[in-house]
Amino acid sequence: MLKWILTLVIAIFLLGILGPHLARFIRFGKLPGDMAFRFRGRTYAFPFASIIIFSLLLWLVSRII
């Protein structure tokens, strides 16, 4: 249990620090498979492909640790 909590804390910390910098290069939220639409002046985004990539990265980190 402690191993999972530690993994989660480390992953959130790293994503918080590296996320904005990586977003410029990888363009999370604008990958093929991510959907966005405008309705009444607001933009709604459904980043399906980005969520799958984040899930795989977190799974790999948890396997390594």
mmCIF file of the N, C-alpha and C atoms, coordinates in Angstrom:
data_MODEL
# 
_entry.id   MODEL 
# 
loop_
_atom_site.group_PDB 
_atom_site.id 
_atom_site.type_symbol 
_atom_site.label_atom_id 
_atom_site.label_alt_id 
_atom_site.label_comp_id 
_atom_site.label_asym_id 
_atom_site.label_entity_id 
_atom_site.label_seq_id 
_atom_site.pdbx_PDB_ins_code 
_atom_site.Cartn_x 
_atom_site.Cartn_y 
_atom_site.Cartn_z 
_atom_site.occupancy 
_atom_site.B_iso_or_equiv 
_atom_site.pdbx_formal_charge 
_atom_site.auth_seq_id 
_atom_site.auth_comp_id 
_atom_site.auth_asym_id 
_atom_site.auth_atom_id 
_atom_site.pdbx_PDB_model_num 
ATOM 1   N N  . MET A 1 1  ? 0.829   -1.197 0.000   1.00 0.00 ? 1  MET A N  1 
ATOM 2   C CA . MET A 1 1  ? 0.000   0.000  0.000   1.00 0.00 ? 1  MET A CA 1 
ATOM 3   C C  . MET A 1 1  ? 0.876   1.264  0.000   1.00 0.00 ? 1  MET A C  1 
ATOM 4   N N  . LEU A 1 2  ? 1.902   1.232  0.829   1.00 0.00 ? 2  LEU A N  1 
ATOM 5   C CA . LEU A 1 2  ? 2.794   2.386  0.906   1.00 0.00 ? 2  LEU A CA 1 
ATOM 6   C C  . LEU A 1 2  ? 3.524   2.606  -0.410  1.00 0.00 ? 2  LEU A C  1 
ATOM 7   N N  . LYS A 1 3  ? 3.841   1.517  -1.105  1.00 0.00 ? 3  LYS A N  1 
ATOM 8   C CA . LYS A 1 3  ? 4.530   1.618  -2.390  1.00 0.00 ? 3  LYS A CA 1 
ATOM 9   C C  . LYS A 1 3  ? 3.660   2.339  -3.417  1.00 0.00 ? 3  LYS A C  1 
ATOM 10  N N  . TRP A 1 4  ? 2.358   2.057  -3.443  1.00 0.00 ? 4  TRP A N  1 
ATOM 11  C CA . TRP A 1 4  ? 1.441   2.709  -4.381  1.00 0.00 ? 4  TRP A CA 1 
ATOM 12  C C  . TRP A 1 4  ? 1.269   4.186  -4.064  1.00 0.00 ? 4  TRP A C  1 
ATOM 13  N N  . ILE A 1 5  ? 1.180   4.507  -2.789  1.00 0.00 ? 5  ILE A N  1 
ATOM 14  C CA . ILE A 1 5  ? 1.028   5.914  -2.396  1.00 0.00 ? 5  ILE A CA 1 
ATOM 15  C C  . ILE A 1 5  ? 2.284   6.695  -2.771  1.00 0.00 ? 5  ILE A C  1 
ATOM 16  N N  . LEU A 1 6  ? 3.441   6.106  -2.522  1.00 0.00 ? 6  LEU A N  1 
ATOM 17  C CA . LEU A 1 6  ? 4.701   6.762  -2.878  1.00 0.00 ? 6  LEU A CA 1 
ATOM 18  C C  . LEU A 1 6  ? 4.802   6.948  -4.385  1.00 0.00 ? 6  LEU A C  1 
ATOM 19  N N  . THR A 1 7  ? 4.411   5.943  -5.156  1.00 0.00 ? 7  THR A N  1 
ATOM 20  C CA . THR A 1 7  ? 4.426   6.045  -6.615  1.00 0.00 ? 7  THR A CA 1 
ATOM 21  C C  . THR A 1 7  ? 3.508   7.149  -7.092  1.00 0.00 ? 7  THR A C  1 
ATOM 22  N N  . LEU A 1 8  ? 2.324   7.220  -6.527  1.00 0.00 ? 8  LEU A N  1 
ATOM 23  C CA . LEU A 1 8  ? 1.360   8.247  -6.907  1.00 0.00 ? 8  LEU A CA 1 
ATOM 24  C C  . LEU A 1 8  ? 1.875   9.648  -6.575  1.00 0.00 ? 8  LEU A C  1 
ATOM 25  N N  . VAL A 1 9  ? 2.443   9.816  -5.412  1.00 0.00 ? 9  VAL A N  1 
ATOM 26  C CA . VAL A 1 9  ? 2.969   11.129 -5.013  1.00 0.00 ? 9  VAL A CA 1 
ATOM 27  C C  . VAL A 1 9  ? 4.113   11.552 -5.931  1.00 0.00 ? 9  VAL A C  1 
ATOM 28  N N  . ILE A 1 10 ? 5.013   10.635 -6.229  1.00 0.00 ? 10 ILE A N  1 
ATOM 29  C CA . ILE A 1 10 ? 6.140   10.958 -7.110  1.00 0.00 ? 10 ILE A CA 1 
ATOM 30  C C  . ILE A 1 10 ? 5.649   11.288 -8.516  1.00 0.00 ? 10 ILE A C  1 
ATOM 31  N N  . ALA A 1 11 ? 4.689   10.516 -9.024  1.00 0.00 ? 11 ALA A N  1 
ATOM 32  C CA . ALA A 1 11 ? 4.168   10.760 -10.373 1.00 0.00 ? 11 ALA A CA 1 
ATOM 33  C C  . ALA A 1 11 ? 3.468   12.111 -10.452 1.00 0.00 ? 11 ALA A C  1 
ATOM 34  N N  . ILE A 1 12 ? 2.659   12.447 -9.467  1.00 0.00 ? 12 ILE A N  1 
ATOM 35  C CA . ILE A 1 12 ? 1.976   13.742 -9.465  1.00 0.00 ? 12 ILE A CA 1 
ATOM 36  C C  . ILE A 1 12 ? 2.983   14.880 -9.368  1.00 0.00 ? 12 ILE A C  1 
ATOM 37  N N  . PHE A 1 13 ? 3.988   14.713 -8.539  1.00 0.00 ? 13 PHE A N  1 
ATOM 38  C CA . PHE A 1 13 ? 5.022   15.727 -8.398  1.00 0.00 ? 13 PHE A CA 1 
ATOM 39  C C  . PHE A 1 13 ? 5.750   15.953 -9.723  1.00 0.00 ? 13 PHE A C  1 
ATOM 40  N N  . LEU A 1 14 ? 6.169   14.861 -10.370 1.00 0.00 ? 14 LEU A N  1 
ATOM 41  C CA . LEU A 1 14 ? 6.897   14.995 -11.632 1.00 0.00 ? 14 LEU A CA 1 
ATOM 42  C C  . LEU A 1 14 ? 6.019   15.561 -12.737 1.00 0.00 ? 14 LEU A C  1 
ATOM 43  N N  . LEU A 1 15 ? 4.766   15.135 -12.807 1.00 0.00 ? 15 LEU A N  1 
ATOM 44  C CA . LEU A 1 15 ? 3.871   15.686 -13.823 1.00 0.00 ? 15 LEU A CA 1 
ATOM 45  C C  . LEU A 1 15 ? 3.584   17.166 -13.579 1.00 0.00 ? 15 LEU A C  1 
ATOM 46  N N  . GLY A 1 16 ? 3.519   17.552 -12.331 1.00 0.00 ? 16 GLY A N  1 
ATOM 47  C CA . GLY A 1 16 ? 3.295   18.960 -12.014 1.00 0.00 ? 16 GLY A CA 1 
ATOM 48  C C  . GLY A 1 16 ? 4.455   19.841 -12.426 1.00 0.00 ? 16 GLY A C  1 
ATOM 49  N N  . ILE A 1 17 ? 5.653   19.318 -12.285 1.00 0.00 ? 17 ILE A N  1 
ATOM 50  C CA . ILE A 1 17 ? 6.838   20.092 -12.653 1.00 0.00 ? 17 ILE A CA 1 
ATOM 51  C C  . ILE A 1 17 ? 7.099   20.025 -14.159 1.00 0.00 ? 17 ILE A C  1 
ATOM 52  N N  . LEU A 1 18 ? 7.039   18.829 -14.715 1.00 0.00 ? 18 LEU A N  1 
ATOM 53  C CA . LEU A 1 18 ? 7.411   18.637 -16.117 1.00 0.00 ? 18 LEU A CA 1 
ATOM 54  C C  . LEU A 1 18 ? 6.263   18.864 -17.093 1.00 0.00 ? 18 LEU A C  1 
ATOM 55  N N  . GLY A 1 19 ? 5.040   18.806 -16.633 1.00 0.00 ? 19 GLY A N  1 
ATOM 56  C CA . GLY A 1 19 ? 3.880   18.910 -17.513 1.00 0.00 ? 19 GLY A CA 1 
ATOM 57  C C  . GLY A 1 19 ? 3.846   20.144 -18.393 1.00 0.00 ? 19 GLY A C  1 
ATOM 58  N N  . PRO A 1 20 ? 3.967   21.337 -17.829 1.00 0.00 ? 20 PRO A N  1 
ATOM 59  C CA . PRO A 1 20 ? 3.920   22.534 -18.674 1.00 0.00 ? 20 PRO A CA 1 
ATOM 60  C C  . PRO A 1 20 ? 5.047   22.604 -19.704 1.00 0.00 ? 20 PRO A C  1 
ATOM 61  N N  . HIS A 1 21 ? 6.218   22.103 -19.344 1.00 0.00 ? 21 HIS A N  1 
ATOM 62  C CA . HIS A 1 21 ? 7.346   22.132 -20.277 1.00 0.00 ? 21 HIS A CA 1 
ATOM 63  C C  . HIS A 1 21 ? 7.173   21.105 -21.389 1.00 0.00 ? 21 HIS A C  1 
ATOM 64  N N  . LEU A 1 22 ? 6.671   19.927 -21.033 1.00 0.00 ? 22 LEU A N  1 
ATOM 65  C CA . LEU A 1 22 ? 6.446   18.892 -22.034 1.00 0.00 ? 22 LEU A CA 1 
ATOM 66  C C  . LEU A 1 22 ? 5.267   19.218 -22.940 1.00 0.00 ? 22 LEU A C  1 
ATOM 67  N N  . ALA A 1 23 ? 4.324   19.978 -22.441 1.00 0.00 ? 23 ALA A N  1 
ATOM 68  C CA . ALA A 1 23 ? 3.131   20.300 -23.232 1.00 0.00 ? 23 ALA A CA 1 
ATOM 69  C C  . ALA A 1 23 ? 3.484   21.119 -24.470 1.00 0.00 ? 23 ALA A C  1 
ATOM 70  N N  . ARG A 1 24 ? 4.537   21.904 -24.385 1.00 0.00 ? 24 ARG A N  1 
ATOM 71  C CA . ARG A 1 24 ? 4.951   22.689 -25.545 1.00 0.00 ? 24 ARG A CA 1 
ATOM 72  C C  . ARG A 1 24 ? 5.491   21.803 -26.665 1.00 0.00 ? 24 ARG A C  1 
ATOM 73  N N  . PHE A 1 25 ? 6.179   20.726 -26.287 1.00 0.00 ? 25 PHE A N  1 
ATOM 74  C CA . PHE A 1 25 ? 6.816   19.873 -27.282 1.00 0.00 ? 25 PHE A CA 1 
ATOM 75  C C  . PHE A 1 25 ? 5.920   18.728 -27.742 1.00 0.00 ? 25 PHE A C  1 
ATOM 76  N N  . ILE A 1 26 ? 5.200   18.116 -26.830 1.00 0.00 ? 26 ILE A N  1 
ATOM 77  C CA . ILE A 1 26 ? 4.396   16.942 -27.156 1.00 0.00 ? 26 ILE A CA 1 
ATOM 78  C C  . ILE A 1 26 ? 2.970   17.335 -27.528 1.00 0.00 ? 26 ILE A C  1 
ATOM 79  N N  . ARG A 1 27 ? 2.518   18.484 -27.083 1.00 0.00 ? 27 ARG A N  1 
ATOM 80  C CA . ARG A 1 27 ? 1.186   19.002 -27.382 1.00 0.00 ? 27 ARG A CA 1 
ATOM 81  C C  . ARG A 1 27 ? 0.089   18.083 -26.845 1.00 0.00 ? 27 ARG A C  1 
ATOM 82  N N  . PHE A 1 28 ? 0.146   17.768 -25.546 1.00 0.00 ? 28 PHE A N  1 
ATOM 83  C CA . PHE A 1 28 ? -0.904  16.974 -24.924 1.00 0.00 ? 28 PHE A CA 1 
ATOM 84  C C  . PHE A 1 28 ? -2.234  17.676 -25.096 1.00 0.00 ? 28 PHE A C  1 
ATOM 85  N N  . GLY A 1 29 ? -3.257  16.937 -25.388 1.00 0.00 ? 29 GLY A N  1 
ATOM 86  C CA . GLY A 1 29 ? -4.580  17.500 -25.613 1.00 0.00 ? 29 GLY A CA 1 
ATOM 87  C C  . GLY A 1 29 ? -4.842  17.820 -27.061 1.00 0.00 ? 29 GLY A C  1 
ATOM 88  N N  . LYS A 1 30 ? -3.822  17.738 -27.896 1.00 0.00 ? 30 LYS A N  1 
ATOM 89  C CA . LYS A 1 30 ? -3.978  18.006 -29.322 1.00 0.00 ? 30 LYS A CA 1 
ATOM 90  C C  . LYS A 1 30 ? -3.465  16.832 -30.155 1.00 0.00 ? 30 LYS A C  1 
ATOM 91  N N  . LEU A 1 31 ? -3.425  15.667 -29.537 1.00 0.00 ? 31 LEU A N  1 
ATOM 92  C CA . LEU A 1 31 ? -2.991  14.474 -30.249 1.00 0.00 ? 31 LEU A CA 1 
ATOM 93  C C  . LEU A 1 31 ? -4.141  13.920 -31.078 1.00 0.00 ? 31 LEU A C  1 
ATOM 94  N N  . PRO A 1 32 ? -3.835  13.103 -32.086 1.00 0.00 ? 32 PRO A N  1 
ATOM 95  C CA . PRO A 1 32 ? -4.924  12.443 -32.814 1.00 0.00 ? 32 PRO A CA 1 
ATOM 96  C C  . PRO A 1 32 ? -5.712  11.554 -31.853 1.00 0.00 ? 32 PRO A C  1 
ATOM 97  N N  . GLY A 1 33 ? -6.993  11.695 -31.848 1.00 0.00 ? 33 GLY A N  1 
ATOM 98  C CA . GLY A 1 33 ? -7.831  10.952 -30.915 1.00 0.00 ? 33 GLY A CA 1 
ATOM 99  C C  . GLY A 1 33 ? -8.374  11.839 -29.807 1.00 0.00 ? 33 GLY A C  1 
ATOM 100 N N  . ASP A 1 34 ? -7.832  13.035 -29.644 1.00 0.00 ? 34 ASP A N  1 
ATOM 101 C CA . ASP A 1 34 ? -8.358  14.008 -28.687 1.00 0.00 ? 34 ASP A CA 1 
ATOM 102 C C  . ASP A 1 34 ? -9.429  14.839 -29.379 1.00 0.00 ? 34 ASP A C  1 
ATOM 103 N N  . MET A 1 35 ? -10.524 15.038 -28.697 1.00 0.00 ? 35 MET A N  1 
ATOM 104 C CA . MET A 1 35 ? -11.628 15.785 -29.297 1.00 0.00 ? 35 MET A CA 1 
ATOM 105 C C  . MET A 1 35 ? -11.871 17.067 -28.506 1.00 0.00 ? 35 MET A C  1 
ATOM 106 N N  . ALA A 1 36 ? -12.190 18.130 -29.224 1.00 0.00 ? 36 ALA A N  1 
ATOM 107 C CA . ALA A 1 36 ? -12.550 19.402 -28.598 1.00 0.00 ? 36 ALA A CA 1 
ATOM 108 C C  . ALA A 1 36 ? -13.646 20.043 -29.443 1.00 0.00 ? 36 ALA A C  1 
ATOM 109 N N  . PHE A 1 37 ? -14.607 20.659 -28.765 1.00 0.00 ? 37 PHE A N  1 
ATOM 110 C CA . PHE A 1 37 ? -15.661 21.363 -29.492 1.00 0.00 ? 37 PHE A CA 1 
ATOM 111 C C  . PHE A 1 37 ? -16.112 22.577 -28.705 1.00 0.00 ? 37 PHE A C  1 
ATOM 112 N N  . ARG A 1 38 ? -16.709 23.528 -29.418 1.00 0.00 ? 38 ARG A N  1 
ATOM 113 C CA . ARG A 1 38 ? -17.200 24.761 -28.800 1.00 0.00 ? 38 ARG A CA 1 
ATOM 114 C C  . ARG A 1 38 ? -18.714 24.700 -28.716 1.00 0.00 ? 38 ARG A C  1 
ATOM 115 N N  . PHE A 1 39 ? -19.236 25.113 -27.569 1.00 0.00 ? 39 PHE A N  1 
ATOM 116 C CA . PHE A 1 39 ? -20.671 25.160 -27.362 1.00 0.00 ? 39 PHE A CA 1 
ATOM 117 C C  . PHE A 1 39 ? -20.981 26.378 -26.513 1.00 0.00 ? 39 PHE A C  1 
ATOM 118 N N  . ARG A 1 40 ? -21.740 27.295 -27.095 1.00 0.00 ? 40 ARG A N  1 
ATOM 119 C CA . ARG A 1 40 ? -22.126 28.538 -26.418 1.00 0.00 ? 40 ARG A CA 1 
ATOM 120 C C  . ARG A 1 40 ? -20.922 29.316 -25.892 1.00 0.00 ? 40 ARG A C  1 
ATOM 121 N N  . GLY A 1 41 ? -19.901 29.424 -26.713 1.00 0.00 ? 41 GLY A N  1 
ATOM 122 C CA . GLY A 1 41 ? -18.744 30.244 -26.361 1.00 0.00 ? 41 GLY A CA 1 
ATOM 123 C C  . GLY A 1 41 ? -17.726 29.576 -25.461 1.00 0.00 ? 41 GLY A C  1 
ATOM 124 N N  . ARG A 1 42 ? -17.945 28.336 -25.061 1.00 0.00 ? 42 ARG A N  1 
ATOM 125 C CA . ARG A 1 42 ? -16.992 27.626 -24.217 1.00 0.00 ? 42 ARG A CA 1 
ATOM 126 C C  . ARG A 1 42 ? -16.400 26.461 -24.997 1.00 0.00 ? 42 ARG A C  1 
ATOM 127 N N  . THR A 1 43 ? -15.166 26.146 -24.706 1.00 0.00 ? 43 THR A N  1 
ATOM 128 C CA . THR A 1 43 ? -14.499 25.030 -25.362 1.00 0.00 ? 43 THR A CA 1 
ATOM 129 C C  . THR A 1 43 ? -14.451 23.849 -24.403 1.00 0.00 ? 43 THR A C  1 
ATOM 130 N N  . TYR A 1 44 ? -14.919 22.705 -24.871 1.00 0.00 ? 44 TYR A N  1 
ATOM 131 C CA . TYR A 1 44 ? -14.908 21.478 -24.089 1.00 0.00 ? 44 TYR A CA 1 
ATOM 132 C C  . TYR A 1 44 ? -13.944 20.506 -24.757 1.00 0.00 ? 44 TYR A C  1 
ATOM 133 N N  . ALA A 1 45 ? -13.050 19.938 -23.960 1.00 0.00 ? 45 ALA A N  1 
ATOM 134 C CA . ALA A 1 45 ? -12.043 19.034 -24.503 1.00 0.00 ? 45 ALA A CA 1 
ATOM 135 C C  . ALA A 1 45 ? -12.194 17.654 -23.878 1.00 0.00 ? 45 ALA A C  1 
ATOM 136 N N  . PHE A 1 46 ? -12.046 16.651 -24.714 1.00 0.00 ? 46 PHE A N  1 
ATOM 137 C CA . PHE A 1 46 ? -12.049 15.263 -24.278 1.00 0.00 ? 46 PHE A CA 1 
ATOM 138 C C  . PHE A 1 46 ? -10.761 14.613 -24.801 1.00 0.00 ? 46 PHE A C  1 
ATOM 139 N N  . PRO A 1 47 ? -9.688  14.662 -23.999 1.00 0.00 ? 47 PRO A N  1 
ATOM 140 C CA . PRO A 1 47 ? -8.377  14.183 -24.475 1.00 0.00 ? 47 PRO A CA 1 
ATOM 141 C C  . PRO A 1 47 ? -8.207  12.671 -24.291 1.00 0.00 ? 47 PRO A C  1 
ATOM 142 N N  . PHE A 1 48 ? -8.901  11.891 -25.096 1.00 0.00 ? 48 PHE A N  1 
ATOM 143 C CA . PHE A 1 48 ? -8.862  10.438 -24.955 1.00 0.00 ? 48 PHE A CA 1 
ATOM 144 C C  . PHE A 1 48 ? -7.460  9.879  -25.180 1.00 0.00 ? 48 PHE A C  1 
ATOM 145 N N  . ALA A 1 49 ? -6.785  10.277 -26.241 1.00 0.00 ? 49 ALA A N  1 
ATOM 146 C CA . ALA A 1 49 ? -5.449  9.755  -26.542 1.00 0.00 ? 49 ALA A CA 1 
ATOM 147 C C  . ALA A 1 49 ? -4.440  10.187 -25.479 1.00 0.00 ? 49 ALA A C  1 
ATOM 148 N N  . SER A 1 50 ? -4.536  11.417 -25.008 1.00 0.00 ? 50 SER A N  1 
ATOM 149 C CA . SER A 1 50 ? -3.610  11.896 -23.976 1.00 0.00 ? 50 SER A CA 1 
ATOM 150 C C  . SER A 1 50 ? -3.790  11.125 -22.673 1.00 0.00 ? 50 SER A C  1 
ATOM 151 N N  . ILE A 1 51 ? -5.024  10.799 -22.328 1.00 0.00 ? 51 ILE A N  1 
ATOM 152 C CA . ILE A 1 51 ? -5.285  10.041 -21.102 1.00 0.00 ? 51 ILE A CA 1 
ATOM 153 C C  . ILE A 1 51 ? -4.687  8.646  -21.203 1.00 0.00 ? 51 ILE A C  1 
ATOM 154 N N  . ILE A 1 52 ? -4.797  8.031  -22.372 1.00 0.00 ? 52 ILE A N  1 
ATOM 155 C CA . ILE A 1 52 ? -4.219  6.698  -22.554 1.00 0.00 ? 52 ILE A CA 1 
ATOM 156 C C  . ILE A 1 52 ? -2.698  6.752  -22.420 1.00 0.00 ? 52 ILE A C  1 
ATOM 157 N N  . ILE A 1 53 ? -2.079  7.762  -23.004 1.00 0.00 ? 53 ILE A N  1 
ATOM 158 C CA . ILE A 1 53 ? -0.621  7.900  -22.907 1.00 0.00 ? 53 ILE A CA 1 
ATOM 159 C C  . ILE A 1 53 ? -0.196  8.148  -21.465 1.00 0.00 ? 53 ILE A C  1 
ATOM 160 N N  . PHE A 1 54 ? -0.896  9.035  -20.745 1.00 0.00 ? 54 PHE A N  1 
ATOM 161 C CA . PHE A 1 54 ? -0.580  9.274  -19.334 1.00 0.00 ? 54 PHE A CA 1 
ATOM 162 C C  . PHE A 1 54 ? -0.750  8.003  -18.512 1.00 0.00 ? 54 PHE A C  1 
ATOM 163 N N  . SER A 1 55 ? -1.787  7.236  -18.788 1.00 0.00 ? 55 SER A N  1 
ATOM 164 C CA . SER A 1 55 ? -2.017  5.990  -18.055 1.00 0.00 ? 55 SER A CA 1 
ATOM 165 C C  . SER A 1 55 ? -0.879  5.001  -18.291 1.00 0.00 ? 55 SER A C  1 
ATOM 166 N N  . LEU A 1 56 ? -0.447  4.892  -19.529 1.00 0.00 ? 56 LEU A N  1 
ATOM 167 C CA . LEU A 1 56 ? 0.664   3.990  -19.831 1.00 0.00 ? 56 LEU A CA 1 
ATOM 168 C C  . LEU A 1 56 ? 1.960   4.443  -19.166 1.00 0.00 ? 56 LEU A C  1 
ATOM 169 N N  . LEU A 1 57 ? 2.202   5.736  -19.156 1.00 0.00 ? 57 LEU A N  1 
ATOM 170 C CA . LEU A 1 57 ? 3.410   6.251  -18.497 1.00 0.00 ? 57 LEU A CA 1 
ATOM 171 C C  . LEU A 1 57 ? 3.382   5.989  -16.997 1.00 0.00 ? 57 LEU A C  1 
ATOM 172 N N  . LEU A 1 58 ? 2.231   6.222  -16.371 1.00 0.00 ? 58 LEU A N  1 
ATOM 173 C CA . LEU A 1 58 ? 2.124   5.963  -14.938 1.00 0.00 ? 58 LEU A CA 1 
ATOM 174 C C  . LEU A 1 58 ? 2.253   4.472  -14.644 1.00 0.00 ? 58 LEU A C  1 
ATOM 175 N N  . TRP A 1 59 ? 1.722   3.628  -15.519 1.00 0.00 ? 59 TRP A N  1 
ATOM 176 C CA . TRP A 1 59 ? 1.853   2.190  -15.331 1.00 0.00 ? 59 TRP A CA 1 
ATOM 177 C C  . TRP A 1 59 ? 3.319   1.769  -15.421 1.00 0.00 ? 59 TRP A C  1 
ATOM 178 N N  . LEU A 1 60 ? 4.050   2.341  -16.384 1.00 0.00 ? 60 LEU A N  1 
ATOM 179 C CA . LEU A 1 60 ? 5.464   2.024  -16.514 1.00 0.00 ? 60 LEU A CA 1 
ATOM 180 C C  . LEU A 1 60 ? 6.258   2.487  -15.301 1.00 0.00 ? 60 LEU A C  1 
ATOM 181 N N  . VAL A 1 61 ? 5.955   3.667  -14.804 1.00 0.00 ? 61 VAL A N  1 
ATOM 182 C CA . VAL A 1 61 ? 6.638   4.177  -13.605 1.00 0.00 ? 61 VAL A CA 1 
ATOM 183 C C  . VAL A 1 61 ? 6.356   3.273  -12.426 1.00 0.00 ? 61 VAL A C  1 
ATOM 184 N N  . SER A 1 62 ? 5.124   2.837  -12.275 1.00 0.00 ? 62 SER A N  1 
ATOM 185 C CA . SER A 1 62 ? 4.773   1.965  -11.148 1.00 0.00 ? 62 SER A CA 1 
ATOM 186 C C  . SER A 1 62 ? 5.449   0.599  -11.278 1.00 0.00 ? 62 SER A C  1 
ATOM 187 N N  . ARG A 1 63 ? 5.669   0.119  -12.500 1.00 0.00 ? 63 ARG A N  1 
ATOM 188 C CA . ARG A 1 63 ? 6.348   -1.161 -12.711 1.00 0.00 ? 63 ARG A CA 1 
ATOM 189 C C  . ARG A 1 63 ? 7.833   -1.036 -12.388 1.00 0.00 ? 63 ARG A C  1 
ATOM 190 N N  . ILE A 1 64 ? 8.414   0.120  -12.676 1.00 0.00 ? 64 ILE A N  1 
ATOM 191 C CA . ILE A 1 64 ? 9.845   0.324  -12.423 1.00 0.00 ? 64 ILE A CA 1 
ATOM 192 C C  . ILE A 1 64 ? 10.119  0.447  -10.937 1.00 0.00 ? 64 ILE A C  1 
ATOM 193 N N  . ILE A 1 65 ? 9.237   1.139  -10.248 1.00 0.00 ? 65 ILE A N  1 
ATOM 194 C CA . ILE A 1 65 ? 9.450   1.367  -8.806  1.00 0.00 ? 65 ILE A CA 1 
ATOM 195 C C  . ILE A 1 65 ? 9.074   0.185  -8.024  1.00 0.00 ? 65 ILE A C  1 
# 
